[in-house]
Amino acid sequence: MRFSKGALLAASILIQATFAGAGHAQYDVIIRGARMLDGMGNPWRYADVAVTGETIAAVGDLSNSTAQRVIDASGLYLAPGFIDVHTHDGPGLATPELSHARPLLAQGITTVFINPDGGGPSDLIAQRERLLEHGLGVNVAQLVPHGSVRGAVIGMDDRAATSHELDEMRDLVRRGMEAGAFGLSSGLYYAPGSYAETEEIIELAKVVGEFGGVYQSHIRDEADYNIGLVAAVDEVIR
């Protein structure tokens, strides 16, 4: 297991592939005859994939190579693990019953983003410790949840943040990013996130931008419940 920009990278195959041609080599695992999708937008092609330890060691025609285990993937597709950028998997992955993430792996998902919609704990270090307690079957990327940050500073008050409160929220977001978060999530459709003005989100997103992070949002409206769908999309683009 290793950390990359604060994501919790569980034991999984690291894609450091060498495209192989003819020649004999010994690997731990060879997946033969798959319809391989490389994740780069290219059409699928037939290829063998060899694994040594936790690393993809070779991709190509490995007909002259051997392995301790050979998997016949004829007629099947083989692809890099899928990344689910919006999940509510955090609480489940922190339990011994679900930390293995087998339901996710069965769908081909090997990386999940947690704390979406502005929800989840604002203390990402404590959350990470809970996630690591039982081990993880997938990679996990944390987001700083805006709703929790706002709730910690302002509570459930339906009003704009004062300049002092905004500074406190900036500090919490910065701490989360320094702890390794990949970005900021918001749930502007839900309280207390819905009480935030657009300028508040922009100011917090600026902190995230300093770290090269992303902004993920459940937008403020999905139809015509409050500001309308078009206005909600315009807001998130700002």
C-alpha positions as CSV (number, residue, x, y, z in Angstrom):
1,M,0.0,0.0,0.0
2,R,1.2,3.5,-0.8
3,F,-0.1,7.0,-0.7
4,S,-0.3,9.2,-3.8
5,K,-1.4,12.8,-3.2
6,G,-3.1,11.6,-0.1
7,A,-5.3,9.0,-1.8
8,L,-5.3,5.6,0.0
9,L,-3.9,3.3,-2.5
10,A,-4.7,-0.3,-1.5
11,A,-2.8,-3.3,-2.7
12,S,-3.6,-3.3,-6.4
13,I,-1.8,-3.7,-9.7
14,L,0.4,-0.7,-10.6
15,I,0.2,0.0,-14.3
16,Q,3.8,0.3,-15.4
17,A,3.6,-1.8,-18.5
18,T,6.2,-2.7,-21.1
19,F,4.8,-3.5,-24.5
20,A,6.3,-6.9,-25.3
21,G,7.0,-8.8,-28.4
22,A,8.6,-12.1,-29.0
23,G,10.9,-13.6,-26.4
24,H,10.7,-15.9,-23.4
25,A,10.1,-14.7,-19.9
26,Q,8.7,-16.0,-16.6
27,Y,5.9,-14.1,-14.9
28,D,3.6,-14.7,-11.9
29,V,0.4,-14.3,-14.0
30,I,-0.4,-14.1,-17.7
31,I,-3.9,-13.2,-19.0
32,R,-4.0,-14.6,-22.5
33,G,-6.1,-13.7,-25.5
34,A,-8.1,-10.8,-24.1
35,R,-9.8,-8.1,-26.0
36,M,-7.7,-5.3,-24.4
37,L,-8.9,-1.8,-23.9
38,D,-5.9,0.4,-22.9
39,G,-7.9,3.3,-21.4
40,M,-6.3,5.7,-23.8
41,G,-9.3,5.9,-26.2
42,N,-7.9,3.4,-28.6
43,P,-9.9,0.6,-30.2
44,W,-9.6,-2.7,-28.4
45,R,-7.0,-5.2,-29.6
46,Y,-6.1,-8.7,-28.8
47,A,-3.2,-8.8,-26.3
48,D,-1.7,-10.8,-23.5
49,V,-1.0,-9.1,-20.2
50,A,1.7,-10.3,-17.8
51,V,1.9,-9.5,-14.1
52,T,4.8,-9.8,-11.7
53,G,4.1,-9.1,-8.1
54,E,1.8,-6.1,-8.1
55,T,3.0,-4.7,-11.4
56,I,1.9,-5.2,-15.0
57,A,5.2,-6.3,-16.4
58,A,4.4,-6.7,-20.1
59,V,1.6,-6.3,-22.7
60,G,1.5,-7.8,-26.1
61,D,2.1,-11.1,-27.7
62,L,3.4,-13.3,-24.9
63,S,2.9,-16.6,-26.5
64,N,6.5,-17.6,-25.8
65,S,6.3,-16.7,-22.1
66,T,5.3,-18.7,-19.1
67,A,3.7,-18.0,-15.8
68,Q,2.8,-19.7,-12.5
69,R,-0.8,-19.0,-13.4
70,V,-2.4,-18.5,-16.8
71,I,-5.8,-17.1,-17.2
72,D,-7.6,-17.7,-20.5
73,A,-9.5,-14.5,-21.3
74,S,-10.6,-15.6,-24.8
75,G,-13.8,-13.7,-25.8
76,L,-13.5,-11.4,-22.7
77,Y,-12.6,-7.8,-22.4
78,L,-9.7,-6.6,-20.3
79,A,-9.4,-2.9,-19.2
80,P,-7.7,-0.8,-16.5
81,G,-9.7,-0.5,-13.3
82,F,-12.6,1.9,-13.5
83,I,-12.5,5.1,-11.4
84,D,-15.8,6.1,-9.8
85,V,-15.6,9.8,-9.1
86,H,-18.8,10.0,-7.1
87,T,-19.5,7.4,-4.4
88,H,-20.8,7.2,-0.9
89,D,-18.5,4.3,-0.1
90,G,-16.6,6.0,2.7
91,P,-18.6,4.7,5.7
92,G,-18.8,1.1,4.4
93,L,-15.1,0.9,3.5
94,A,-14.2,1.8,7.1
95,T,-15.9,-1.4,8.4
96,P,-14.4,-4.9,8.6
97,E,-17.4,-6.3,6.7
98,L,-17.0,-4.1,3.6
99,S,-13.4,-2.9,3.6
100,H,-12.5,-5.6,1.0
101,A,-14.7,-3.8,-1.5
102,R,-15.6,-7.0,-3.3
103,P,-18.9,-5.6,-4.7
104,L,-16.9,-2.7,-6.3
105,L,-14.2,-5.0,-7.6
106,A,-16.8,-7.2,-9.2
107,Q,-17.9,-4.2,-11.3
108,G,-14.3,-3.5,-12.4
109,I,-14.0,-0.5,-10.1
110,T,-10.6,-0.1,-8.5
111,T,-10.6,3.5,-7.4
112,V,-13.4,5.5,-5.7
113,F,-13.8,9.1,-4.6
114,I,-15.5,9.6,-1.3
115,N,-17.1,12.5,0.6
116,P,-19.3,13.7,-2.3
117,D,-22.1,16.2,-2.2
118,G,-20.4,18.3,0.5
119,G,-20.9,15.5,3.0
120,G,-18.5,13.4,5.1
121,P,-16.1,14.2,7.9
122,S,-14.1,17.4,7.7
123,D,-11.2,15.7,9.6
124,L,-9.7,13.7,6.7
125,I,-6.7,12.4,8.7
126,A,-9.1,10.7,11.2
127,Q,-11.1,9.4,8.3
128,R,-8.0,7.9,6.7
129,E,-7.0,6.2,9.9
130,R,-10.5,4.5,10.1
131,L,-10.2,3.4,6.5
132,L,-6.8,1.9,7.0
133,E,-7.7,0.1,10.1
134,H,-9.1,-2.9,8.3
135,G,-7.2,-2.6,5.0
136,L,-8.7,-1.6,1.7
137,G,-9.6,-3.6,-1.4
138,V,-9.7,-0.5,-3.7
139,N,-7.9,2.8,-4.0
140,V,-9.6,5.7,-2.2
141,A,-9.4,9.4,-3.0
142,Q,-10.8,11.8,-0.4
143,L,-12.6,15.1,-1.1
144,V,-12.9,18.0,1.4
145,P,-16.7,18.2,2.0
146,H,-17.9,21.8,1.9
147,G,-21.1,21.2,3.8
148,S,-19.3,19.7,6.7
149,V,-16.7,22.5,6.6
150,R,-19.5,25.1,6.7
151,G,-21.4,23.3,9.4
152,A,-18.3,23.2,11.6
153,V,-17.9,27.0,11.3
154,I,-21.4,28.3,10.9
155,G,-23.7,25.5,11.8
156,M,-27.1,25.3,10.1
157,D,-27.6,29.1,9.9
158,D,-29.2,30.2,6.6
159,R,-27.0,33.2,6.0
160,A,-23.9,34.4,4.3
161,A,-20.5,33.7,6.0
162,T,-18.8,36.7,7.6
163,S,-15.2,37.4,6.5
164,H,-13.9,35.8,9.7
165,E,-16.0,32.7,9.1
166,L,-14.8,32.5,5.5
167,D,-11.2,32.6,6.8
168,E,-12.0,29.8,9.1
169,M,-13.4,27.7,6.3
170,R,-10.5,28.5,4.1
171,D,-8.2,27.2,6.9
172,L,-10.2,23.9,7.1
173,V,-10.1,23.4,3.4
174,R,-6.4,24.1,3.3
175,R,-5.8,21.6,6.1
176,G,-7.8,19.0,4.2
177,M,-5.8,19.6,1.0
178,E,-2.5,19.5,3.0
179,A,-3.7,16.1,4.4
180,G,-3.9,14.8,0.8
181,A,-7.4,15.5,-0.4
182,F,-7.9,15.5,-4.2
183,G,-10.3,18.4,-4.1
184,L,-13.5,20.0,-2.8
185,S,-17.0,18.6,-3.0
186,S,-20.2,20.6,-2.5
187,G,-23.9,19.8,-2.2
188,L,-25.5,23.1,-3.0
189,Y,-28.9,21.4,-3.3
190,Y,-28.7,20.3,0.4
191,A,-28.5,22.3,3.7
192,P,-26.2,23.7,4.9
193,G,-24.4,23.9,1.5
194,S,-27.5,25.4,0.0
195,Y,-27.1,28.4,2.3
196,A,-23.8,29.3,0.8
197,E,-23.5,32.1,-1.7
198,T,-21.6,31.4,-5.0
199,E,-18.8,33.7,-3.9
200,E,-18.2,31.5,-0.8
201,I,-17.7,28.4,-3.0
202,I,-15.4,30.4,-5.3
203,E,-13.2,31.5,-2.4
204,L,-12.8,28.0,-1.1
205,A,-12.2,26.6,-4.6
206,K,-9.3,29.0,-4.9
207,V,-7.6,27.3,-2.0
208,V,-8.1,23.9,-3.7
209,G,-6.7,25.4,-6.9
210,E,-3.5,26.2,-5.1
211,F,-3.0,22.4,-4.7
212,G,-4.1,21.5,-8.3
213,G,-7.3,20.0,-6.9
214,V,-10.7,19.5,-8.4
215,Y,-14.1,20.8,-7.6
216,Q,-17.0,18.4,-7.6
217,S,-20.6,19.5,-7.0
218,H,-24.1,18.4,-6.6
219,I,-25.5,21.5,-8.3
220,R,-28.0,23.9,-6.7
221,D,-30.9,22.8,-8.8
222,E,-31.8,19.9,-11.1
223,A,-35.0,21.3,-12.6
224,D,-37.0,24.4,-11.4
225,Y,-37.0,23.9,-7.7
226,N,-35.1,27.1,-6.9
227,I,-32.8,28.9,-9.4
228,G,-33.4,26.5,-12.3
229,L,-31.1,24.0,-14.0
230,V,-29.4,26.4,-16.4
231,A,-28.5,28.9,-13.7
232,A,-27.2,26.0,-11.5
233,V,-24.9,24.8,-14.3
234,D,-23.8,28.4,-14.9
235,E,-22.9,28.7,-11.2
236,V,-20.8,25.6,-11.1
237,I,-18.9,26.7,-14.2
238,R,-18.0,30.0,-12.6
